[in-house]
Amino acid sequence: MLLEIPNVLTAEQVADFRARLTRTAWADGRVTAGHQSARVKHNLQLPELDPVAQELGAEVRGALERSPLFLVAALPRRIFPPLFNCYRSGDTFGNHIDNAVRYDRTGCAPGVSGEPVRTDLSATLFLSSPDEYDGGELVVEDPSGSRRIKLAAGDLILYPSTSVHRVEPVSRGMRFASFFWLQSLVRSAEHRRVLFDLDVAIQKLDQTGSDHPALVELVGVYHNLLRLWIDV
């Protein structure tokens, strides 16, 4: 399931992020790429333990916790600390699949691998408006075909980490974004989709003001399915 989540960050937050990102030092984006991905990755990235990356990452996580749509769709158990990248003119990231496991080294001593995070879902939070750059679309290969994604600044796209995806070459301007992975409480993508659709349907019924007993029964079905499928 690919899902667009609008307004994760406000316009004021985006402007603040951009100002702080322009004042820090960037590194080669291949620092977090696997062996295969490194061959096709050409961009800039803030190092994982960079203070600015950690500060902004904490703000992103706070924004996610305030997004009901994100929480319903992702059912997050662990979120890898958000990272930040920049694509300049000519930069690109060819077809790849994200690593199955990432290690959160936040607060770890040097040489310690960190806490493993299974990457069930990948996310890109756009920090540049579409009119600021040409190219740079995130292309996700979906069972229904290729999806080309270029969202407004502050909007987020959530998609399965099992998907082949790429970032098209930027031909003008600069594309800033935050990206991260998360481990869901529900491992199966199919089960997450069923739970998401059921939750959305329940919310629509609830908004009608209905007090029909069947609404309580549907909520019970949701939680019983969650109990059945939860991975803790």
C-alpha positions, 0 to 999 in steps of 0.5 A: 500500500502506498499512502500519501500523508499530507501536512506532516510538517507545517509550512513554518516547520519546513522553512525552519528545517530548510534554514537549519539544513543549509547551515550544516555540513553534508556527506556522501549519501552512500554512507548508509547504502548497502553494497548494491545500492551504493553503486547507483546512489549519488546524493548528499546526506547528513551523517546519522549522528550529526547533531542537526540530523538528530534534532530535526529527526526528533522533531519529525518523530514528534510530528508523526506522533501527531498524525492520526493517518500515519499511526493508523496506516503504519501501526509503528513499533520502532521508527529508525531515526529520520535521516536527511538527504539532498539531491543537486542537479545531476544527482540520482538514486537508481533502482534498489530495495532497502535493506531488510534490517537497519541498526539504530546506533543512537546513544550507543558507544563506538563500535556497538551495532545498535538496536535492530529495526526490521524495515517493513515500511519506508517513508519519504518526507518532502522538504522542497516544493515541486516548483523548486526542482525539476526531476527528482521524482520518487518512483515506486514499482507497485503491483499495479505499475510504476508510481511517480511521486513528487509531493508538496513540502511537508507531505509524506509518502509511505510505502512497503520497503519490499518495493523496488524504487528510485529517485529520478535525476534532478535536472534543476534546483535542489531536492531536500527530504527526510527519509526513514524506515519503520518496523510495524506492529503488524508484519504482514502488508496484507494484514495492515491493509485490512486493518487500515481499511477497517479503521477508515470505515469505522471512522466514517461511520462514527462521523455520521453520529450513529450509535448503532450497536454494530459500530461497537461490534466493528471496533471489536472486530478491529481489535480482535484482528489486531490481537491476532496479527500483532507481532510483539 
